């Protein structure tokens, strides 16, 4: 059984998500100790449990320590098989963080999912980012995944609904994405739930105007107005380059003008484009588990602690896989020196 220190590096829920997914993929049992030991509320939180329980179902696993607050978890995988996995997060817990655990494992089994919870909440990727940026990059590596947003869910009520499926990963294509030289277009989605339609339009207009200050390139930002359990708004904008997509995002909140939300997302994207890396600072760590099996090399706008932590977790299961060039907080490269085999 592999034993991992859950307080290593970034020390958050990402260690759990990646480790349990790799346990399902490799069929290696894992014990994680000191879970989130350095956080204000140490141990498992409800949102972590949902990802673990989804992988328990997919991997026909036996699990010990699945209680809120638990600082030790043991996961003993069985024979994984394609399933329809339902994850009923009854709060605004992040749907996308559950999918960060589920998609890598499901790429090796196939299957479908139905998840309720928070689609656009603080401290996690918005669902439009996962759908339009993350899945786009995974598609270059040969992963076929679909995702449909049936209903939005914002903090604090949640209630979002996302469904989708992942086909078994048949052809593992190495990803070589060091930098970009041309932007084809800018695109995005500006949404509101339980708020007036002009809020989404103002967010989109502000982002478009900001991008057009620096680039003479088409900007196509869709607006979406819907109903859910509670009010909320947000925007994700991305640059379609000759390599991958880079993005910026922002969430609305009471008292924050829609124009500020739109500009904030555009500025985040513009900051990342300045550095010419093919992979933005949010995508790098998400690609690590997939790169281990597909191979390749990526140029990241920023080496983050999340990325380095994910590299560490992957190598505890698979041995030395990566070579990382660059310091935390700076641009860098991640290359695969030896592809993993299942």
Secondary structure by P-SEA (a helix, b strand, c coil): ccccccccccccaaaaaaaaaaaaaacbbbbbcccccccccccccaaaaaaaaaaaaaacbbbccccccccbbbbbbcbbbbbbccccccccccaaaaaaacaaaaaacccccccccccccccccccccccccaaaaaaaabbbbbbbbcccccccccbbbbbbcccccccbbbbbbcccccccccccccccccccaaaaaaaaaaaaaaaacccccbbbbbbbbbcccccccbbbbbbbcccccccccccccccccaaaaaaaaaaaaaaaaaaccccccccccccccccccccbbbbbccccaaaaaaaaaaaacccccccccccccccbbbbbcccccc
